[in-house]
Amino acid sequence: MTTELSDRPIILALTGASGSAYGLRLLECLLRAEQNVYLLVSKAAQLVLATETDLDIPARPAEMQKFFCQHYQVDENLLQVFSREDWMSPVASGSHRARAMVVCPCTTGTLAGIAMGSSDNLIERAADVMLKEQRKLILVPRETPLSAIHLENMLKLSRIGVTILPANPGFYHKPTSVNELVDFIVARILDQLDLEHALVPRWGEQG
């Protein structure tokens, strides 16, 4: 019996770049679309979440899983959270066929580690698996200005099929809030994942 592509989990990794709102909104949209999500959160990401949000997010994976499912009011079976060093988790092996992986937000350090194939932590290893298995990998860097090193790493990854999707929102939809700017980027990510949404009007379809 084969597993439909849409039934396979999406890996979402949050790293320590500023812009945790992008990752949280994406998590919310994926769960409310009833997508199975494997969540990885770096130690630096937890610090950023504590700085940029008012949420009291637990550090332990099981407690974090319960927290997010209750916060977004979704079925707890849709989300699995793995610890940073859980090398026995499904995301560490190519034998587990994840649908796609998104690193949002993605630090330039994480981007460099993925470009080098270092696999020094579970996030980098999961991304390395996506590369070697030729599956969809989307990186959402949130950094400015960009150095030549950053750009070279992005070019290297882009040339092997990685989607580089900088957190650079557009303004043609005339946003009036930060949330609308966040939704612009999350909408672009959902487009890359081929998931339907109504977060922002598409170009030429504004009412």
Z-matrix of the N, CA and C atoms (Angstrom, degrees):
N
C 1 1.452
C 2 1.522 1 109.21
N 3 1.309 2 117.54 1 130.23
C 4 1.450 3 121.85 2 -179.06
C 5 1.523 4 110.84 3 -92.73
N 6 1.323 5 115.59 4 152.75
C 7 1.450 6 121.42 5 177.57
C 8 1.513 7 109.20 6 -99.30
N 9 1.339 8 116.55 7 127.53
C 10 1.449 9 120.34 8 178.09
C 11 1.523 10 109.82 9 -63.22
N 12 1.339 11 116.08 10 144.59
C 13 1.450 12 120.45 11 -179.53
C 14 1.517 13 111.19 12 -55.66
N 15 1.335 14 116.91 13 -39.81
C 16 1.462 15 120.73 14 -177.27
C 17 1.523 16 112.60 15 -67.23
N 18 1.332 17 117.45 16 -17.28
C 19 1.458 18 121.23 17 179.56
C 20 1.524 19 112.69 18 -86.76
N 21 1.312 20 117.13 19 -13.20
C 22 1.455 21 120.38 20 -178.32
C 23 1.533 22 109.99 21 -77.24
N 24 1.328 23 117.11 22 147.28
C 25 1.468 24 119.54 23 -177.60
C 26 1.518 25 113.14 24 -70.43
N 27 1.306 26 114.59 25 155.74
C 28 1.459 27 122.77 26 172.06
C 29 1.521 28 107.17 27 -106.31
N 30 1.310 29 116.54 28 128.92
C 31 1.467 30 121.20 29 177.69
C 32 1.521 31 108.32 30 -88.09
N 33 1.314 32 116.77 31 127.97
C 34 1.456 33 121.79 32 176.02
C 35 1.517 34 108.27 33 -121.24
N 36 1.334 35 116.07 34 123.18
C 37 1.460 36 121.19 35 178.03
C 38 1.516 37 109.74 36 -115.65
N 39 1.324 38 116.47 37 132.44
C 40 1.456 39 122.89 38 174.62
C 41 1.520 40 107.98 39 -108.44
N 42 1.336 41 116.71 40 124.93
C 43 1.459 42 120.31 41 177.74
C 44 1.527 43 109.30 42 -115.89
N 45 1.333 44 116.15 43 -175.03
C 46 1.454 45 120.59 44 -166.63
C 47 1.511 46 118.02 45 -84.01
N 48 1.324 47 118.63 46 15.39
C 49 1.468 48 119.79 47 174.65
C 50 1.524 49 109.45 48 -72.73
N 51 1.328 50 115.90 49 151.29
C 52 1.461 51 119.22 50 172.26
C 53 1.529 52 107.90 51 -64.19
N 54 1.334 53 115.14 52 146.58
C 55 1.465 54 118.84 53 -177.45
C 56 1.509 55 112.13 54 116.26
N 57 1.344 56 115.88 55 30.27
C 58 1.468 57 119.13 56 -179.69
C 59 1.520 58 111.76 57 -60.88
N 60 1.329 59 117.58 58 -23.52
C 61 1.466 60 120.39 59 179.13
C 62 1.514 61 111.71 60 -59.84
N 63 1.334 62 117.15 61 -33.54
C 64 1.463 63 120.19 62 177.97
C 65 1.526 64 110.48 63 -63.75
N 66 1.324 65 116.33 64 -47.52
C 67 1.458 66 120.05 65 -178.52
C 68 1.511 67 112.77 66 -65.25
N 69 1.330 68 116.47 67 -41.15
C 70 1.462 69 120.16 68 -179.67
C 71 1.526 70 111.64 69 -66.92
N 72 1.309 71 116.42 70 -41.26
C 73 1.471 72 119.77 71 179.12
C 74 1.524 73 110.69 72 -66.42
N 75 1.333 74 116.13 73 -38.64
C 76 1.460 75 119.43 74 177.17
C 77 1.521 76 110.38 75 -64.42
N 78 1.320 77 117.40 76 -43.48
C 79 1.462 78 121.10 77 177.21
C 80 1.519 79 110.31 78 -57.81
N 81 1.314 80 116.37 79 -46.25
C 82 1.468 81 120.40 80 179.15
C 83 1.529 82 111.45 81 -58.98
N 84 1.330 83 116.42 82 -46.57
C 85 1.468 84 119.96 83 -177.65
C 86 1.525 85 111.59 84 -65.00
N 87 1.313 86 116.95 85 -39.94
C 88 1.466 87 120.49 86 179.75
C 89 1.528 88 110.99 87 -65.07
N 90 1.322 89 116.56 88 -44.96
C 91 1.459 90 120.29 89 -178.25
C 92 1.524 91 111.17 90 -67.63
N 93 1.326 92 117.18 91 -40.35
C 94 1.461 93 119.53 92 -179.39
C 95 1.515 94 112.05 93 -73.06
N 96 1.341 95 116.15 94 -17.91
C 97 1.464 96 120.33 95 172.53
C 98 1.526 97 110.39 96 -87.72
N 99 1.343 98 115.70 97 7.23
C 100 1.465 99 123.38 98 178.34
C 101 1.532 100 112.11 99 60.68
N 102 1.324 101 114.86 100 38.34
C 103 1.455 102 120.96 101 173.12
C 104 1.524 103 108.77 102 -90.17
N 105 1.321 104 117.23 103 138.91
C 106 1.457 105 120.85 104 174.11
C 107 1.523 106 108.59 105 -74.85
N 108 1.319 107 116.47 106 128.21
C 109 1.460 108 121.39 107 -174.64
C 110 1.524 109 110.55 108 -124.08
N 111 1.325 110 115.54 109 132.85
C 112 1.457 111 122.49 110 168.60
C 113 1.529 112 106.38 111 -102.95
N 114 1.308 113 118.00 112 120.32
C 115 1.456 114 121.79 113 -174.44
C 116 1.523 115 111.27 114 -108.98
N 117 1.348 116 114.58 115 131.89
C 118 1.462 117 122.37 116 175.59
C 119 1.525 118 107.27 117 -123.23
N 120 1.317 119 117.17 118 131.19
C 121 1.464 120 121.35 119 -178.30
C 122 1.521 121 108.90 120 -129.73
N 123 1.314 122 116.74 121 119.33
C 124 1.463 123 120.02 122 -179.76
C 125 1.526 124 110.35 123 -72.88
N 126 1.330 125 115.31 124 163.54
C 127 1.460 126 120.12 125 178.70
C 128 1.515 127 110.29 126 -62.27
N 129 1.340 128 116.81 127 -41.75
C 130 1.463 129 120.31 128 178.62
C 131 1.527 130 111.02 129 -64.44
N 132 1.327 131 116.68 130 -35.25
C 133 1.466 132 120.20 131 178.66
C 134 1.523 133 111.21 132 -63.14
N 135 1.315 134 116.38 133 -37.06
C 136 1.461 135 119.16 134 178.69
C 137 1.530 136 110.87 135 -64.49
N 138 1.330 137 116.39 136 -36.67
C 139 1.466 138 120.10 137 176.68
C 140 1.528 139 110.94 138 -66.22
N 141 1.335 140 116.21 139 -41.70
C 142 1.459 141 120.47 140 179.33
C 143 1.525 142 110.35 141 -65.98
N 144 1.324 143 117.27 142 -42.09
C 145 1.464 144 120.83 143 178.05
C 146 1.524 145 110.85 144 -58.92
N 147 1.331 146 116.25 145 -40.65
C 148 1.460 147 120.19 146 179.44
C 149 1.520 148 111.52 147 -68.00
N 150 1.339 149 116.22 148 -29.79
C 151 1.467 150 121.39 149 -178.87
C 152 1.527 151 111.99 150 -81.49
N 153 1.329 152 117.02 151 -41.08
C 154 1.462 153 121.43 152 -171.15
C 155 1.525 154 114.69 153 -94.64
N 156 1.331 155 117.53 154 -11.00
C 157 1.465 156 119.77 155 -178.42
C 158 1.521 157 110.26 156 -129.16
N 159 1.313 158 115.28 157 168.60
C 160 1.466 159 121.34 158 175.67
C 161 1.527 160 111.11 159 -99.81
N 162 1.327 161 116.51 160 9.83
C 163 1.454 162 120.74 161 -177.47
C 164 1.530 163 111.02 162 -81.26
N 165 1.308 164 116.11 163 137.77
C 166 1.469 165 121.98 164 176.10
C 167 1.524 166 107.85 165 -97.13
N 168 1.329 167 116.20 166 80.64
C 169 1.456 168 122.14 167 -172.40
C 170 1.530 169 109.70 168 -86.52
N 171 1.326 170 118.54 169 122.93
C 172 1.466 171 120.56 170 179.18
C 173 1.524 172 111.55 171 -63.89
N 174 1.316 173 116.73 172 154.93
C 175 1.462 174 121.45 173 -179.43
C 176 1.527 175 112.25 174 -87.50
N 177 1.322 176 117.62 175 -32.89
C 178 1.454 177 120.75 176 -177.27
C 179 1.521 178 110.76 177 -71.61
N 180 1.338 179 117.25 178 135.86
C 181 1.469 180 120.83 179 -174.76
C 182 1.528 181 114.52 180 -53.69
N 183 1.320 182 117.87 181 -47.68
C 184 1.469 183 120.49 182 -177.37
C 185 1.524 184 110.92 183 -63.38
N 186 1.336 185 116.43 184 -39.87
C 187 1.454 186 120.36 185 179.97
C 188 1.525 187 111.36 186 -72.11
N 189 1.337 188 116.40 187 -36.22
C 190 1.461 189 120.55 188 177.06
C 191 1.521 190 110.59 189 -64.92
N 192 1.320 191 115.75 190 -41.68
C 193 1.462 192 120.78 191 178.67
C 194 1.530 193 110.19 192 -59.05
N 195 1.306 194 116.77 193 -48.52
C 196 1.456 195 121.24 194 -179.88
C 197 1.520 196 110.53 195 -63.54
N 198 1.329 197 116.82 196 -41.29
C 199 1.463 198 121.22 197 -179.12
C 200 1.522 199 111.60 198 -59.26
N 201 1.344 200 116.54 199 -51.25
C 202 1.456 201 119.53 200 -176.40
C 203 1.530 202 111.93 201 -66.00
N 204 1.312 203 117.02 202 -38.71
C 205 1.466 204 119.51 203 -179.90
C 206 1.525 205 110.98 204 -66.46
N 207 1.319 206 117.19 205 -37.96
C 208 1.460 207 119.96 206 176.69
C 209 1.526 208 110.77 207 -71.82
N 210 1.333 209 115.88 208 -38.64
C 211 1.468 210 120.46 209 -178.89
C 212 1.529 211 111.51 210 -62.89
N 213 1.337 212 115.80 211 -41.05
C 214 1.463 213 120.57 212 -178.70
C 215 1.530 214 112.33 213 -95.90
N 216 1.334 215 116.07 214 -0.73
C 217 1.464 216 122.44 215 176.69
C 218 1.530 217 111.61 216 55.96
N 219 1.336 218 114.45 217 56.59
C 220 1.458 219 121.25 218 178.69
C 221 1.523 220 109.70 219 -127.94
N 222 1.312 221 115.33 220 166.32
C 223 1.459 222 122.48 221 178.33
C 224 1.524 223 109.83 222 -62.58
N 225 1.333 224 117.06 223 128.52
C 226 1.464 225 121.44 224 -178.03
C 227 1.523 226 112.45 225 -64.63
N 228 1.316 227 117.69 226 -18.82
C 229 1.460 228 120.24 227 179.45
C 230 1.531 229 112.56 228 -73.87
N 231 1.336 230 117.34 229 -12.05
C 232 1.461 231 120.35 230 -178.94
C 233 1.527 232 112.74 231 -77.91
N 234 1.328 233 116.86 232 -20.08
C 235 1.465 234 120.86 233 -172.43
C 236 1.514 235 111.87 234 -122.86
N 237 1.334 236 115.15 235 135.60
C 238 1.457 237 121.40 236 169.95
C 239 1.524 238 107.61 237 -129.10
N 240 1.327 239 115.97 238 130.86
C 241 1.459 240 121.73 239 179.00
C 242 1.524 241 108.14 240 -110.71
N 243 1.331 242 115.45 241 132.21
C 244 1.459 243 120.26 242 -178.92
C 245 1.523 244 110.35 243 -115.73
N 246 1.315 245 116.11 244 143.57
C 247 1.461 246 120.50 245 179.56
C 248 1.517 247 110.23 246 -72.04
N 249 1.319 248 115.51 247 162.69
C 250 1.464 249 121.34 248 -172.95
C 251 1.526 250 113.57 249 -64.66
N 252 1.322 251 117.03 250 -24.35
C 253 1.465 252 120.50 251 -177.71
C 254 1.531 253 112.14 252 -116.60
N 255 1.306 254 117.13 253 24.08
C 256 1.469 255 120.82 254 -178.79
C 257 1.526 256 109.04 255 -83.50
N 258 1.312 257 116.22 256 79.63
C 259 1.459 258 121.79 257 -175.85
C 260 1.526 259 112.53 258 -72.32
N 261 1.339 260 117.61 259 -9.07
C 262 1.457 261 121.22 260 176.61
C 263 1.531 262 111.80 261 -93.27
N 264 1.331 263 117.53 262 1.91
C 265 1.462 264 120.41 263 -179.45
C 266 1.523 265 110.43 264 -72.54
N 267 1.328 266 117.96 265 156.65
C 268 1.470 267 121.55 266 -178.55
C 269 1.523 268 113.95 267 -56.72
N 270 1.339 269 117.11 268 -33.15
C 271 1.468 270 119.89 269 -174.22
C 272 1.521 271 112.69 270 -68.57
N 273 1.330 272 117.77 271 -13.34
C 274 1.461 273 121.36 272 -177.76
C 275 1.525 274 112.72 273 -83.31
N 276 1.313 275 117.06 274 -5.15
C 277 1.469 276 119.97 275 -175.17
C 278 1.521 277 112.14 276 -130.34
N 279 1.313 278 115.43 277 141.16
C 280 1.455 279 121.15 278 176.40
C 281 1.514 280 112.94 279 -71.17
N 282 1.325 281 117.85 280 -13.71
C 283 1.460 282 120.16 281 179.03
C 284 1.523 283 111.74 282 -71.17
N 285 1.337 284 116.36 283 -18.67
C 286 1.462 285 119.55 284 174.51
C 287 1.518 286 107.94 285 -95.00
N 288 1.315 287 117.30 286 121.71
C 289 1.465 288 121.95 287 -168.75
C 290 1.521 289 111.65 288 -93.01
N 291 1.325 290 116.46 289 76.97
C 292 1.463 291 120.48 290 174.29
C 293 1.524 292 109.14 291 -65.54
N 294 1.317 293 115.72 292 149.48
C 295 1.469 294 120.93 293 -177.75
C 296 1.521 295 111.76 294 -73.07
N 297 1.330 296 116.03 295 -44.89
C 298 1.460 297 121.50 296 -176.71
C 299 1.514 298 107.82 297 -164.79
N 300 1.344 299 115.34 298 167.62
C 301 1.458 300 120.79 299 175.60
C 302 1.508 301 108.76 300 -135.65
N 303 1.342 302 115.07 301 137.96
C 304 1.461 303 122.02 302 176.83
C 305 1.524 304 108.08 303 -125.52
N 306 1.322 305 117.21 304 129.34
C 307 1.460 306 121.62 305 172.08
C 308 1.524 307 106.42 306 -106.85
N 309 1.343 308 115.80 307 109.56
C 310 1.471 309 120.54 308 -170.60
C 311 1.528 310 110.51 309 -148.72
N 312 1.324 311 118.63 310 112.84
C 313 1.459 312 126.46 311 -5.80
C 314 1.522 313 110.59 312 -77.10
N 315 1.320 314 115.17 313 159.56
C 316 1.465 315 121.48 314 -177.11
C 317 1.531 316 109.62 315 -114.50
N 318 1.315 317 116.97 316 119.27
C 319 1.461 318 119.71 317 175.72
C 320 1.525 319 109.87 318 -70.06
N 321 1.330 320 115.84 319 156.23
C 322 1.461 321 118.78 320 176.29
C 323 1.523 322 110.70 321 -68.10
N 324 1.345 323 116.94 322 -24.32
C 325 1.459 324 120.11 323 175.12
C 326 1.520 325 111.52 324 -68.03
N 327 1.334 326 116.60 325 -43.95
C 328 1.461 327 120.58 326 176.41
C 329 1.516 328 110.28 327 -63.95
N 330 1.332 329 116.26 328 -41.67
C 331 1.458 330 120.60 329 178.45
C 332 1.525 331 110.60 330 -59.85
N 333 1.333 332 116.89 331 -41.78
C 334 1.462 333 121.06 332 178.55
C 335 1.522 334 111.13 333 -65.28
N 336 1.340 335 116.42 334 -41.97
C 337 1.458 336 119.86 335 178.93
C 338 1.515 337 112.30 336 -62.52
N 339 1.334 338 116.61 337 -38.73
C 340 1.465 339 120.85 338 177.41
C 341 1.522 340 110.33 339 -67.65
N 342 1.329 341 116.51 340 -41.54
C 343 1.468 342 120.54 341 179.91
C 344 1.522 343 111.49 342 -64.20
N 345 1.336 344 116.68 343 -32.71
C 346 1.467 345 121.23 344 -179.71
C 347 1.526 346 112.70 345 -85.54
N 348 1.333 347 116.65 346 -14.27
C 349 1.456 348 120.06 347 -177.64
C 350 1.509 349 113.33 348 68.87
N 351 1.330 350 116.95 349 31.00
C 352 1.469 351 120.42 350 -173.47
C 353 1.527 352 113.53 351 -74.65
N 354 1.328 353 117.62 352 -31.73
C 355 1.473 354 122.13 353 178.79
C 356 1.525 355 112.52 354 51.84
N 357 1.324 356 116.69 355 43.63
C 358 1.461 357 121.39 356 -177.96
C 359 1.525 358 113.14 357 -76.16
N 360 1.325 359 117.63 358 -15.03
C 361 1.458 360 121.20 359 177.60
C 362 1.526 361 108.11 360 -145.99
N 363 1.326 362 116.33 361 175.65
C 364 1.459 363 119.74 362 -173.27
C 365 1.528 364 112.09 363 -66.36
N 366 1.329 365 117.67 364 -32.80
C 367 1.466 366 119.62 365 178.22
C 368 1.520 367 110.47 366 -64.52
N 369 1.325 368 116.57 367 -47.58
C 370 1.467 369 120.28 368 179.18
C 371 1.526 370 110.95 369 -64.73
N 372 1.324 371 116.89 370 -38.60
C 373 1.467 372 120.14 371 178.75
C 374 1.525 373 110.69 372 -65.18
N 375 1.328 374 117.42 373 -43.51
C 376 1.467 375 120.30 374 179.10
C 377 1.520 376 110.60 375 -61.07
N 378 1.334 377 116.71 376 -41.10
C 379 1.466 378 120.25 377 177.90
C 380 1.518 379 110.84 378 -66.13
N 381 1.315 380 116.99 379 -38.77
C 382 1.465 381 121.41 380 178.57
C 383 1.533 382 110.69 381 -62.46
N 384 1.331 383 115.79 382 -37.77
C 385 1.466 384 120.68 383 176.45
C 386 1.524 385 110.50 384 -62.23
N 387 1.333 386 116.00 385 -44.16
C 388 1.466 387 118.98 386 179.83
C 389 1.526 388 110.95 387 -61.46
N 390 1.323 389 116.72 388 -37.61
C 391 1.463 390 120.54 389 179.49
C 392 1.522 391 111.30 390 -67.12
N 393 1.330 392 116.29 391 -48.78
C 394 1.463 393 118.70 392 -175.19
C 395 1.520 394 112.29 393 -69.70
N 396 1.332 395 116.18 394 -26.73
C 397 1.460 396 120.13 395 178.40
C 398 1.533 397 112.15 396 -92.55
N 399 1.344 398 115.66 397 1.31
C 400 1.467 399 122.61 398 178.13
C 401 1.536 400 111.77 399 57.01
N 402 1.327 401 114.20 400 49.14
C 403 1.461 402 121.04 401 175.71
C 404 1.525 403 110.24 402 -109.29
N 405 1.296 404 116.73 403 167.77
C 406 1.462 405 121.44 404 -173.31
C 407 1.520 406 111.61 405 -68.83
N 408 1.333 407 115.00 406 127.53
C 409 1.460 408 122.31 407 176.74
C 410 1.521 409 108.18 408 -130.29
N 411 1.333 410 116.03 409 124.97
C 412 1.464 411 122.41 410 -178.23
C 413 1.526 412 108.34 411 -120.72
N 414 1.321 413 115.94 412 124.88
C 415 1.462 414 120.89 413 177.84
C 416 1.521 415 108.86 414 -113.29
N 417 1.325 416 116.00 415 133.06
C 418 1.471 417 121.69 416 -177.12
C 419 1.535 418 108.30 417 -117.57
N 420 1.331 419 117.46 418 81.78
C 421 1.471 420 119.67 419 179.68
C 422 1.512 421 111.33 420 -71.69
N 423 1.340 422 115.59 421 144.66
C 424 1.463 423 121.09 422 177.72
C 425 1.536 424 105.79 423 -133.52
N 426 1.308 425 115.05 424 84.16
C 427 1.464 426 121.33 425 -176.86
C 428 1.517 427 108.69 426 -150.51
N 429 1.322 428 116.16 427 145.79
C 430 1.465 429 120.19 428 175.45
C 431 1.521 430 109.34 429 -163.07
N 432 1.336 431 118.88 430 140.29
C 433 1.464 432 126.30 431 -6.45
C 434 1.523 433 110.46 432 -72.92
N 435 1.313 434 115.94 433 168.32
C 436 1.461 435 121.88 434 179.87
C 437 1.528 436 109.58 435 -100.59
N 438 1.329 437 115.80 436 134.02
C 439 1.458 438 119.82 437 177.14
C 440 1.523 439 110.07 438 -84.06
N 441 1.321 440 116.55 439 169.65
C 442 1.461 441 120.76 440 177.31
C 443 1.526 442 110.56 441 -60.87
N 444 1.330 443 117.21 442 -33.06
C 445 1.473 444 121.04 443 178.24
C 446 1.524 445 109.75 444 -63.59
N 447 1.332 446 116.31 445 -46.79
C 448 1.474 447 119.81 446 178.54
C 449 1.521 448 111.02 447 -58.83
N 450 1.312 449 116.28 448 -46.81
C 451 1.461 450 121.33 449 -177.32
C 452 1.527 451 111.44 450 -65.55
N 453 1.318 452 116.78 451 -39.76
C 454 1.467 453 120.01 452 178.60
C 455 1.523 454 110.92 453 -64.94
N 456 1.330 455 117.22 454 -39.92
C 457 1.468 456 119.97 455 177.62
C 458 1.525 457 111.20 456 -65.02
N 459 1.333 458 116.89 457 -40.61
C 460 1.458 459 120.46 458 178.01
C 461 1.522 460 110.92 459 -64.21
N 462 1.325 461 116.58 460 -42.50
C 463 1.463 462 120.32 461 179.51
C 464 1.522 463 110.60 462 -63.96
N 465 1.314 464 116.15 463 -42.42
C 466 1.464 465 120.62 464 179.03
C 467 1.531 466 110.74 465 -58.11
N 468 1.321 467 116.62 466 -45.71
C 469 1.458 468 120.71 467 -179.07
C 470 1.524 469 111.98 468 -71.57
N 471 1.326 470 116.23 469 -38.97
C 472 1.468 471 119.80 470 178.74
C 473 1.518 472 111.07 471 -60.86
N 474 1.308 473 116.84 472 -37.56
C 475 1.466 474 120.80 473 -178.37
C 476 1.522 475 113.24 474 -66.86
N 477 1.338 476 117.13 475 -19.61
C 478 1.464 477 119.37 476 178.23
C 479 1.530 478 111.26 477 -106.29
N 480 1.335 479 116.29 478 15.93
C 481 1.456 480 119.71 479 170.39
C 482 1.510 481 117.18 480 102.38
N 483 1.331 482 118.02 481 1.35
C 484 1.460 483 120.31 482 178.17
C 485 1.529 484 109.62 483 -75.15
N 486 1.320 485 116.65 484 137.96
C 487 1.462 486 121.10 485 175.91
C 488 1.516 487 109.21 486 -86.89
N 489 1.333 488 116.54 487 117.17
C 490 1.462 489 121.92 488 175.85
C 491 1.519 490 107.23 489 -98.04
N 492 1.326 491 116.44 490 112.81
C 493 1.460 492 122.13 491 -173.20
C 494 1.532 493 108.63 492 -123.86
N 495 1.329 494 117.63 493 82.60
C 496 1.471 495 120.40 494 -178.13
C 497 1.523 496 111.83 495 -59.96
N 498 1.316 497 115.59 496 147.88
C 499 1.464 498 120.77 497 179.35
C 500 1.522 499 109.68 498 -79.66
N 501 1.332 500 114.81 499 68.44
C 502 1.467 501 122.52 500 -179.92
C 503 1.524 502 109.07 501 -117.15
N 504 1.332 503 118.31 502 89.92
C 505 1.476 504 119.95 503 -176.09
C 506 1.517 505 112.99 504 -68.86
N 507 1.325 506 114.97 505 150.37
C 508 1.461 507 121.22 506 174.73
C 509 1.520 508 110.51 507 -90.10
N 510 1.318 509 115.78 508 174.86
C 511 1.455 510 119.92 509 -176.06
C 512 1.530 511 113.01 510 -131.10
N 513 1.344 512 117.09 511 5.05
C 514 1.457 513 118.19 512 -177.00
C 515 1.521 514 112.83 513 -68.03
N 516 1.332 515 117.60 514 -17.18
C 517 1.460 516 119.84 515 178.02
C 518 1.535 517 111.36 516 -88.96
N 519 1.339 518 116.33 517 6.96
C 520 1.468 519 123.10 518 175.84
C 521 1.531 520 112.11 519 55.57
N 522 1.327 521 116.94 520 61.75
C 523 1.470 522 120.05 521 -178.87
C 524 1.522 523 111.59 522 -65.04
N 525 1.315 524 115.26 523 145.68
C 526 1.466 525 120.91 524 178.90
C 527 1.530 526 111.30 525 -120.50
N 528 1.333 527 117.17 526 6.09
C 529 1.461 528 120.18 527 -179.94
C 530 1.518 529 109.98 528 -151.95
N 531 1.319 530 115.76 529 161.59
C 532 1.465 531 120.95 530 175.66
C 533 1.526 532 110.08 531 -62.08
N 534 1.325 533 116.27 532 -37.46
C 535 1.463 534 119.82 533 -179.35
C 536 1.524 535 111.73 534 -59.74
N 537 1.314 536 117.20 535 -36.27
C 538 1.464 537 119.90 536 179.26
C 539 1.523 538 111.54 537 -70.22
N 540 1.324 539 117.75 538 -31.42
C 541 1.459 540 121.23 539 175.11
C 542 1.529 541 110.28 540 -69.33
N 543 1.326 542 116.02 541 -40.68
C 544 1.465 543 120.74 542 176.58
C 545 1.520 544 110.27 543 -61.99
N 546 1.323 545 116.26 544 -44.55
C 547 1.463 546 120.88 545 -178.48
C 548 1.529 547 111.96 546 -62.74
N 549 1.328 548 117.40 547 -30.97
C 550 1.457 549 120.30 548 178.44
C 551 1.526 550 110.46 549 -59.39
N 552 1.326 551 116.82 550 -45.94
C 553 1.467 552 120.62 551 -179.32
C 554 1.521 553 110.75 552 -71.45
N 555 1.318 554 116.91 553 -43.28
C 556 1.464 555 120.09 554 -179.91
C 557 1.524 556 110.19 555 -61.67
N 558 1.320 557 117.17 556 -36.43
C 559 1.466 558 120.81 557 177.27
C 560 1.523 559 110.95 558 -61.58
N 561 1.329 560 116.93 559 -40.69
C 562 1.469 561 120.48 560 179.44
C 563 1.530 562 110.98 561 -65.78
N 564 1.331 563 115.93 562 -35.68
C 565 1.468 564 119.81 563 177.41
C 566 1.526 565 110.21 564 -67.36
N 567 1.322 566 116.39 565 -45.26
C 568 1.467 567 120.09 566 179.10
C 569 1.525 568 110.93 567 -61.98
N 570 1.332 569 117.24 568 -35.40
C 571 1.461 570 120.23 569 175.09
C 572 1.525 571 110.42 570 -60.31
N 573 1.327 572 116.86 571 -43.70
C 574 1.460 573 121.25 572 180.00
C 575 1.529 574 111.87 573 -64.97
N 576 1.326 575 115.77 574 -28.46
C 577 1.467 576 121.13 575 177.51
C 578 1.531 577 112.03 576 -87.44
N 579 1.328 578 116.28 577 -0.46
C 580 1.463 579 122.77 578 179.81
C 581 1.529 580 111.14 579 60.63
N 582 1.335 581 115.78 580 42.89
C 583 1.463 582 121.72 581 177.75
C 584 1.520 583 109.47 582 -113.18
N 585 1.319 584 115.39 583 133.90
C 586 1.456 585 120.47 584 -179.91
C 587 1.532 586 110.95 585 -69.08
N 588 1.325 587 115.82 586 146.46
C 589 1.464 588 120.97 587 177.63
C 590 1.522 589 108.82 588 -159.73
N 591 1.327 590 114.13 589 168.09
C 592 1.464 591 120.21 590 175.57
C 593 1.522 592 109.00 591 -134.48
N 594 1.319 593 116.26 592 39.22
C 595 1.463 594 120.57 593 -175.35
C 596 1.522 595 112.58 594 -70.92
N 597 1.319 596 116.29 595 -42.80
C 598 1.473 597 120.68 596 179.30
C 599 1.523 598 108.31 597 -139.85
N 600 1.333 599 117.96 598 150.75
C 601 1.463 600 119.11 599 176.50
C 602 1.506 601 110.65 600 -69.12
N 603 1.331 602 115.96 601 144.99
C 604 1.455 603 120.17 602 178.82
C 605 1.521 604 109.49 603 -81.28
N 606 1.324 605 115.02 604 156.16
C 607 1.454 606 120.62 605 -178.78
C 608 1.538 607 110.75 606 -56.26
N 609 1.301 608 116.26 607 128.89
C 610 1.461 609 121.19 608 -179.00
C 611 1.503 610 113.38 609 86.78
N 612 1.359 611 117.26 610 -3.80
C 613 1.456 612 120.55 611 -178.85
C 614 1.530 613 111.87 612 -115.48
N 615 1.326 614 116.35 613 10.61
C 616 1.472 615 118.98 614 -179.99
C 617 1.524 616 109.66 615 -64.51
N 618 1.315 617 114.11 616 139.66
C 619 1.457 618 119.13 617 179.77
C 620 1.510 619 112.67 618 -78.45
